[in-house]
Amino acid sequence: MYQLCPKFESAMQILSKRWTGLIIHKLLTGKHRFSEIEASLPVSGRLLSERLKDLEKAGIVRREVFSEVPIRVEYSLTEKGMALKPVLQSVEQWAQDWVTVEETK
């Protein structure tokens, strides 16, 4: 009998939350301010904030606060987050090869 690894299940719980993959994909391009991420995705500010906090808690996203007026906050991927790049690239390739728009509706 096949048994799932608890770490695999935990990883899937993190990555399967709505918008998480797209947020990580955006941050793969470098540091971004909250407003830049929000403008690039059709997600509410409340939900984006929640996802960024979840990803920060998981050690995937780094939140950096700059003491300026107004205060500037930038988000970037940690080494752990950058390690997801080949995973997301593989999922993207799989989607290009196998997923049709009709399947997602």
N, C-alpha and C positions, 0 to 999 in steps of 0.2 A: 504494500500500500504506500502510495506517495504521500509524504507529509511536507507541508509548506514550512519553510524556514521562518521563524518569527521576525527576523530582520527584514526579509522580503516583504512580509505583510505590512510591517511598519513603514517601509519605504513606499509601498503602493498607497497606503493611507495618506502619506504626505503629498505624493505627486498627483493623486487622483482628485484632489479638491479642485473645484471649479476655479479657473483662471490661473492656477499655480504654474502650470506648464508654460503658459504664455508670458507670465511675469518673469519666470526664469529665462525664457527665450529672449525677452527684451533686455534683461540684464547681462546676457552673454555678449552684448555689443559694448558694454562698459558701464561706467557709473552714470546714474540718472537721478534727477530730483523727482520727488513724488509727483509733481504736476506734469512732468514729462511722461512718466509711466501712465498716469491717469489719462492724458490726452491721446496716448497711442493705443489704448485698449477700451472697449466699450464696457467698462466696469465702474460701479459706483465707488466714490471715494471711501465710503465706510467699509465696503468689502475689500477694496485694495489695501487699506490700512490693516485690516484683520489678517489678510493673507501675508503681507509683509512681516507682521509681527510673528505669525506662525513660522515663516521661513527663517526669521532671525532666531527664534527660539530653537529651531532645528539645526542651527549652525550653517545654513545655506546662504543666507543674506547677511551682509554687514550694513549697519546703519551708522553713518558718520555725521555728527552735528558740528557745524562750524559757528563759532561765536562771532557772528556778524550782525549787522542791522540792515534788513531783517535777518533772522536766523536762517541759515541754509542747512538743509539736510540732504545728504546724498546716499543712495543705496547702490550697493555693488555685491557681486558674488564673492563668497569666501573660496578658499581652495576646494572645500567640499562641494560648493555650488558649481564651480568651474568643472569639476569632475563629472557633472551631469551632461556636459556638452556632447560627448559621443552617444550618450543614451538618447538625448533629444534628437540628434541627427539621425539615429537609427529609426526612431519612431516617425520622424518626418519622411524618411525614405520609404518606410513601410506604408505610410498613408498615401504617398504618391503612387506607389505600385498597386495598392489593394483597396483603398477606400474610395467609394463614390459619394458624391454629394447626397444622393437619395438615401444612403444608409445612415446619414447623420441627422435626418429629419424624423 
